Amino acid sequence: MGETERVFAPWAEGALLGSALGAIAGAVAAARLGGGAGAWLTSAGFAALALGPAVGALRAARPFSRAALAVPLGAVVALPVLSLLARVLKATTHHRPLGAATFAVIAAAMLLGAIALSGRLLIAGSAATPDGGSRVARVALAALVLVSLAISVVLLLPALSSEAARAGVRAPYVEGALLLAAGAAAGLVTLPPGVGRVARIGGPLAWLILVAGAVFTASV
């Protein structure tokens, strides 16, 4: 395997695995909402849009260094903002595919920003500085994570209540949590050589078809 192919392979594998997870998530969402093929394609495509690059980035980052902690920490930091964003879009957007597309794009940008901030604080916290700046960075990161967790619990608890379950509000949160866990696992799993070879061509192609299909169905 050449150097270019070696660099490209994790991203192609991420595209394939992200597309597969998106297809499954789309089927679950379409069944819950009672939608047809269009609802499946929209949900699958926008899930793949977020999962493909994320899984590819995880696979490209292996073996993980201490800086890789920025990914889960960034997810925790972004969670309360994403929860608020989801509430606002649900209340103000009556076109569900458009709302899903908007959430996917904004959520990806927010998540990347939170990961970058967490990574910067991790690097600053591990540096040896005579003025105690590293300790300030560690305390700031810990406080940011703890405050984000506390806010997230306050925001998500009503959605996990029995009343929310009867109203059908709990299911999207459970599905989202399972999808995140599956995406993290996809970033760590080792693929058989045959699957890896197929992924280098089929992965980007499947991802592009799903995403393009979702954009098309959301715009009509």
N, C-alpha and C positions, 0 to 999 in steps of 0.2 A: 504494500500500500504506500503510495507516494505521500509526500508531506501535505500537499494540497488536499488530497482525498482524506488524509488523516484528520485534518482540521475540519473538513466539511462533514465527515461522517456523523459526529454527535448531533449536529443540527438536523441532518436528514433523518436520523433515528428519532429525534425529538418531534419532528414533523409527523412521522408515521405514528408514533405512540400518542401524540396529542390529537391526531385525527381520529384514531381508534377510540380514545376516551371521549372525544367530542361526539362521535357517533352514538356511543352508548348513552351519554348524558342527554343528547337530543331525543333519543327514543324514550327515555324515562320522562323527560319534560313534556313531550308531545302526548304521551299516554295520560299523564296527570292532567294536562290542560284540555284533552280531548281534541287536539289538532291533528291534521293529516300530514301528508308528505311535506307541505310547505312549512308547517310549524317545526317538524323534525329538522329540515334542512337549515332553517334559521337558527335554531338552538344549537345544532351540531356545529355549524360553521363558526358561530361566534365563540363557542367554547373552544374549538380548535384554534381560533385566532389567538386566544390568550394562552392556551396550554402548549401549543407547538413551540414557540420561542422559549417559554419558561422551562419546559422539559429539556429542550436542546441546550439551554444555558447550564442547567444542572449537569447534564452529561458531559458538556465541554469542560466544566470546572473540575471534574474528577481527576486525580484524587484531591479531596477537599483539604484546604488549609484552614487555619483559624478564621481567616477572613470570610469563609463560606457561612459563618454564623450570621452574617449580615442578611442573608436571605430569609431565614425564619424570623429573625428579629424585626426586619423590615415589614414582613407580613403582619406581625403583631401590631407594629406602630401604625400601619395603614388601615387596620381592621375597623377602628371606630369611624374613621372618615368614610370608608367604603360603606359602612352600615348606614350612616346618615345619607350618603349619596343615593343608596338604594331606596330609602324611604322617600326622598324628594322626588326621584324619578317615577316611583310608583304612584305618587299623589298627583304629579303634574303631567305625566305622559300617558295618553290613552292608546297610543299605537305601540303594542307590546314589542314587536320586532325592532322598532326604532329605539325604544327605551333600552332594550338589550344591547343594541349596537352602541348606543351612547355610553352605557355603563361599562361595556368591555373596553372601549378606547380610553375613557377617563380613568378607569380602575387600573389599567396597565400603566398609564403615566404616573399615577399616584404611587403604585406599588414600586415602580422603578426608582422614583424619588425617595421613598422611605428606605429602600434597600441601600441606595447611595449614601443617605444620611447615616444609617446604621453602620455601614462600612467605614465611613469617614471617622465616626466616633470610636469604632473598634481599633482602627489604625492609630488614632491619636491616643487612645487609652493604653496601647501596648508600647508606645514610644517612651524612652527614658528622657525626661526633661527635668532640669534642676528647679524650675519654678512650680512644679506640682501640676502642670497642665494635664498630664496623663491621668492623674487621679480625678481631676474635674471632669474629664471626658468620660471616664468610667461611671462616675456618679450620675452624670447627665444622661448617659445611655440607660442605666438601670432605672432612673426615675421616669424616663420617657416610656420605657417598656411597661413598667408597673402602672403608670397612669393610663396608658393605652388599654391595658388589660382590664383595669377597673371600669373605664368608660364602656368598653366592649361588653362586659358582663351586664352593666346597667341597660345598655341598648338592646341586647339580645335576649335577656330573660323574658320580656313580654312575648317575644315571638316563639318561645319554647313552652309557653304555658298550655294547659289543656284547652283553654278557650281558643287560642291561636291554632291548635291542632284541628279543632272542629271547624274552624273557618278556612282551613287549608293554607295557613300562613307558615306553619312549621316546616312543611315538606321542602320548600326551596332552600332553607338554611341547612337542613340535614343533607340534601343533595349536594349543596355547595361544599360542605365540610368533607363529605366522602370524595368529591371530585378533587379537592385539594390534596387529600391524602393519597389518592390514586396517582395524581400528577407527581407528587414527591417520590412515590415508589417507582414510577416510570423513569424518573431521573436517575435512580440508583441501580435498577435491574440490569443485568448483563444479558445481551441478546445472543442467541446462537449465531454462528457465522453466516448461515444461509439467510436468516432473517435480516442480518445487518447488510448483506449485499443487496437484497430486495429493497431495503429502506433507502439506500442511496439514490435510487431512481423513483421508486413508488412513493416514498415519504413526502417529498416536496410536491409531487404531482397530486397526491390525495389531499394534501393540505390546501393547495391552491384551488382545487375544485370545490372543496367544502366552503372555503371562505368566500370565493367568488359567487357560489350559489346562495350563500346567506345574504351577501350584499344585494344580490339581484332580488331575492324574495322580500327583503326588507324594504326595498325601494318601490315595489309595485303595489 
